[in-house]
């Protein structure tokens, strides 16, 4: 019996089960390709963004680093670092002293942005998990009802039906379980793949944001006496006085 003949011989309930699993399959494959494409673009842009951003920080060109972060909106790392710099950007433009409170505010902004980005990255994973967990049971439901239908046919024929007479009913019953497994197995694989990928991206965002906060504390924060604005003030004061600068 071909698959077309098997489909034609299926009952209404079994056909409904197959249609439901087709919809589930199309749904999660759409999510899979969309998410894969987004993650690919984000990682590709991050690979270009990170070296340039590091160069700007090494050269103490914070304006260039801010502009670069604002330009790269797809990169997950750029979005996190850009949120931190956005907190201190007004102070940098006003040439004000950046305090520990300002840096703490930037750190909280990073944490908020990371929560938002992580939620965006995980969007759709629940569907993959649900399909992977429920598709075999949906197929099993079709199998159970198909076997019940096959035995009802045997009972209606007075129990004298041959094996060939019930083969079609049993095949109809088992095909729904097989189809459920075909839908569920890739969904579970993809769920695990994207979960691992997102965990890796989260580590990237956390590591990069901690590096930026450390940079702000050591190179810009006034409490350490190394603020770029403090150094400018000390340079001007040194040019006006002949004595040494008290630290």
Buried (B, 14 or more C-beta within 10 A) or exposed (E): EEEEEBEEEBBEBBBEBBEBBEEBBEBBBEBBEEBBEBBEEBBEBBEEBBEBBBEBBEEEEBEBBBEBBBEBEBBBBBBBBBBBBBBBBEBBEEEBBBBEEBBEBBBEBBBEBBEEBBEEBBEBBEBBBBBBEBBBEBBBBBBEBBBEBBBEBBEEEEEEBEEEEBEBBBBBBBBBBEBBEBBBEBBBEBBEEBBEBBEEBBEBBBEBBEBBBEBBBEBBBBEEEEBBBBEEBBEEEEEEEEEEEEE
